[in-house]
Amino acid sequence: MSPLQQLQLDPAPALREIPIAPLGSHRNNSTPQRAHNWESLAAPSAKTPRTVRVALAGCGVVGGGLVRLLHESAPAIASRFGVRFDLTSVLVRDVNRERNLPLETRLFTNSLDGFLRHDADVVIEAVGGDEPARTIVSDALRRGKKAITANKELVSSHGDALSALATENRTGLDFGAAVGGSAPVISTLRDLVGASTPLSVRGILNGTSNYVISLLERGASLETALASARERGLAEADCSRDLDGRDAAAKLAIIAWITFGIRPTNLRIRRTSLVPGLERLVRLAAAEEACVRLIAECSQLPEHRVAASVEPVIVPSQSAFGRTTFEENRVEVDLGWQSPLSVSGPGAGGRPTAAALLSDLLRISPPPNDRGTEATQFVSVADPREHQWLVAARINSTSFGHAVTESGLHPEHFFSVFDDAAVITSPASWSSAQRLTEALEGLDAEPCIARYELAREAEVLQ
């Protein structure tokens, strides 16, 4: 649920579960007893909102967006939730940089040690990457402070250990903002854990690549699309993680952890990059009256196995994923119902991510990140299923047909677009499709590949 949605609800009767430490308390990490827990707080006065001190690490696009959002939403938050968030320390690289934020300059520090010594009730990490993010979050948890992060690399690499540290110190680790931007993917999956394990979770998890694809579909070049994404604050200078699937894979690892209990570092993900053949895939999909999307998926298989992938997928233009354009994210959770449970929203940009951080900040109970040892234990495996594939190469049609035959794939039909010869295969394993692309690479034919789901969508509609 987004902060705006939460602010439209009736206020919680009490903020009794936010882990606020007594002022001036200093904890001994070797002592297991804590001076507080999530239920130790009395209800705030109707006239006087309770003050929660917040330390913010990072004040770039996301951190700065959160500062503005907290300032703009302060009256509504105080009224609805009976709480006032007070930013008391902000860690930045350059304390002299002009940021045009509603903050006093004295709050900024470039000293990591000083930031870690600062006493706050909640620590928000928005610096990204591994270090010093890991140090900031783990230090906060060891001191019994609630920690919030939008850092998918951190959570996908160390989330299980950090969550255990939070449990040990009777506090909370929240990272709903790490997946889906403003789309409440993680909170939705957490709510489902106690009810039913999904059959699959799949979706568009990277708003930057989806924005780029949408511009390509409208005739832009890749260079123009990337420049537009950067200008709008949707892409970093180096956006290779967005285009090669690593960003989506990190988010998928978090999803699989919450959904199936598989440690993020143990998830085997088949990852296929959008580049360098993205512009060609867009044209090839259009020739099939379809579009290409970067889809991340984790699915249950028999015997409590889970298969995961991040790859270009050809989907009908009028499908739910086909209609998900620009920086939108969409995630579908298959629970075996007549239709999947879906959540969507902007998945890139500072403001949507800041809104998700605010949602995490407003959470009044420790998030259930661990399925527990009593739940069904799933294992990650390579995907043994067969899919249809679209494979294309810059090679004459005769040589291309010969390569397809030699690979053992069965073609459903051949076609060509500009200088690309292409084939739609019958269902085949990934290893079979990979044999064809490797053979074409050996011929310097610049192959590109995508999973093909037009037939699957037609069956669903029927």
C-alpha positions, 0 to 999 in steps of 0.5 A: 500500500502506498503512503498516499493510500495509507494516509487516506485510511483511518489512523491506527489507534496507536503507534505502539509497535514502532521500535523507539528506544528510550532517549540516550540509551546505549546498548551493550551488544553482548546483552540479549535483553532489550529495553524496548520491543514493538509493543512497548509504546503507549498510544500517543496523545491526540493533541501531541504526536509522538516524535520519531527520530530518523537518521537518513544515509544518502540524500540523492534522488531517492533520499532527497525525494523522501525529505521532500515527501516527509515535509509535504506530508507531515500534517497528514502523517501527524493527523492520521498516524499520531507521529512526527518524523524528525530528521536528525542526521543526514549522511552525504558525501559533500556537505556544501552541495546545494540541495534545495531541501527543507533541511537545516545545513547543520544536519548534514554530515560526511562522517560515517563514524559520526553518523553511526554514533548518532542516536536515532529511532529509525535508520534509513539507508539510501546510499545504494551498493554494498558498502557502506550500506551494509555497515550502516544497516547492520550497525543500526540493527545491532543497536536495536534500531529499526532499519529501512532500505531500498537497496536491492543489491544489499538485500539480495546479497545479505538480506537473510543475515540482516533479517536474522540480526533484526530478529536477534535484536528485537527490531525490524528490517524493512525493504519494501521499497527495494522491489517495485518502486511504488508498487507494493510487491513485497508487502503483498507477498508478506501478507500472502505467506500465512495464507497460501504459497503462490504457484508463481510470481512474475512481472516487469520489475525494472522501470528503466528498461521498460521505459526504454523499450516503450520509446523504442516501440514509438520509433526512438533510437536506443541512444535517444531513449537512454538519454531521455531516461537519464534526463527524467531521472529514471536511469543512472549514467551507467544503466547496464544493470537495468538492461542486462537484467541484473537489477531485475534478478536482484529483485527477483531473488528478494521475491523468491526469498519472501515467497518460497523461503529460498535464500537470495544467494541460493536462487538460480536465475537464468538471465538473458540480457536485452542488449545488444539486440534490443532494437531488433527484438522490438522490431521482430515483436512488432512483426508478430503484432506483439511487444517485448518485455523484460519479465522476471519469474519464479515458479513452483515445480513438482517436489517443492522445486522452484525455477527462476528466470529474467529474460526478454519475453514476446507478449501480445500487445493487448495483454496486461504486460503489453499494456504496461508501458514506460516506467511502470512495473507490474507483478502478477501472483498466481495463487491458482485462482481464476485470475492472478493477483496483480500490483502495479505502479511506477517502478523507477524515479526518486519520488516513487521510491521515496513513497515506498520508503515512507510506506516502510517508515509508517509500518507499525509492526516488524515485517515477516521476512522469514517463512520459518522452519516449519513451513514447506522448504523449497529448493532452487533448480535450473528450469527444466520446462520447455518454452517456445523461443524467438531466435533471430540472426543476421544471416541468409535464410538458407544458412539460418534454416540449416543452423536451426535444423542442426540444433535439433529445434523444430520450427513453427514458422520462419520470417524476416525483418530487415536484415534479420532471419527469424524463427519461432520454435516449437516448445524446447528446453533452454539448453536446446535454444542455447545450442542454436544461439551458440552455433549462430555466434560461431557464424558471427551472425549476431543472434538474439533470443526471447521467450515467445508467449503468444500461443500461451496467451491465446490459450489463456484467453480461450 
